[in-house]
Amino acid sequence: MSACHRNRRAGGNEGERRTWKRSRMPEWLKLNTWRAANNKEIGKFLDSAPANRSLLILRTHLRPVDIYAYLKARFGAPNGIQELLRRDDSNNLIHWDFNIRAGEVDLYFSGHSRSIQVIVSEPMTDEDWKRLILAIKEDFWKFGTEKSAVTRSLEKFVRFQNKYVSLANLCADLHSDIIDAGAAEALPLSCDYGKDPTLFKEAMNRLAQRGEKLFGDCLKLRLLTPVMVEVFINMIILLYCNDSVRNDKAVYESFLRATIPERLSLLRQNCFAFVRAIDTTTATYASFMRIFSKRNFELHGNVDPLRERIETVYFDGKRPLFVEPGNHIEKFFEHLERIQNPQEAVKDYEDAHAFLHEIVECLDSQYRFHFDQVINDPFPGFEVNKRRPTRILPDQVVMSIMQGSRYDDELKVEW
């Protein structure tokens, strides 16, 4: 056989191999042939046995917003069966799904919050899944203009922590603990602990533990109550501030930096949801301002020994002469309780809530439901373009996974 003949034959074999590989490319990998499934095909896919299907959950190599924008750019609105089942809000287990056909192969994509479930109607190896994921990523570029247009059409929100909810919950727990503390336990009489010294030791431990927690709770509640109220007021401003004020950075920041009385007086003028101004003549308002007056004294680190005195003690040289007689240890805890004043801390907290109720009563009734939704949401959303907060996700955080499912970062492949 001549060298020329051998080369022609070898070349023919290589060409045959390339042709064979092209013909054997799986249908699901021919992304240019993908199309939206029709109702008949979707019904057939739903009725088919899942034995030969392959399922993978994507949580690492593709972002939900990217694949949703890509699929919508190519095939229009989601066409899966879940579109008939989902509620028109964000409180769904499956938020969107697409049924796609590639030749005779079905591909199903469903969005489960932060992950995407993908089903292919034929067996898939780990390497197959890798090829599909990389092919989709590459196809993003081919449909980049259309995909970007879909992304720009989406409402963009950022989630943030509602500090009012965190502070309100913390203050409510402190308020409950202070009330539940009850009165201080009296120490045993000398005749009792003379017979059994452990009675006195145990009573002392209980008294010390009660005092340590109670006085700490009182201090925290006293300091946090005014902060809670101020955050509440600032959330109202964030929600309902007029655009003319919000869009003028200097005016908006001046509004937020104003003293509490000034800020309250400007609410009706600067926020569109108010039907009347805050009434500054009520006893509730007076109690509220008293709370803030004490808050300013505490937060500025002021020290006034006469105002904060515990008791009076005389000295003759270095001999202390106490004015108040009694059990020295019990008096010590009595004095600490007097300065922390649990009853006053509780009253201030309750008065603050009464004033918050008066503020809400000044809102137009059409905004009350929306306000309740947002002010009680621990993590509301902030619409970036409109610059308004609102409730965007349910309180519960849930996820679902089918038995035997795998994630893309568990594939035994090299990326």
Buried (B, 14 or more C-beta within 10 A) or exposed (E): EEEEEEEEEEEEEEEEEEEEEEEEEBBBBEBEEBEBBEEEBBEEBEEEEEEEBBBBBBBBBBEBEBBBBBBBBBBEEBBBBBEEEBEEEEEBEBBBBBBBBBEEBBBBBBBBBEBBBBBBBBEBEBEBBBBBBEEBBEBBEEBEEBBEEBBEEEEEBEBEEBBBBEBBEBBBEBBEBBEEBEEBEEBBEEEEBEEEEEBBEEBBEEBEEBBEEBBEBBBBBBBBBBBBBBBBBBBBBBBBBBEEBBEEEEBBEEBEEBEBBEBBBBBBEBBBBBEEEBEEEEEBBEBBBEBBEBBEBEEEEEEEEEEEEEEEEEEEEEEEEEEEEEEEBBBBBBBBBEEBBBEEBBEBBEBBBBBBEBBBEBBEEEBEEBBEEBBBBEBBBBBEEEEBBBBBBEEEEEEEEEEEEBBBEEBEBEE
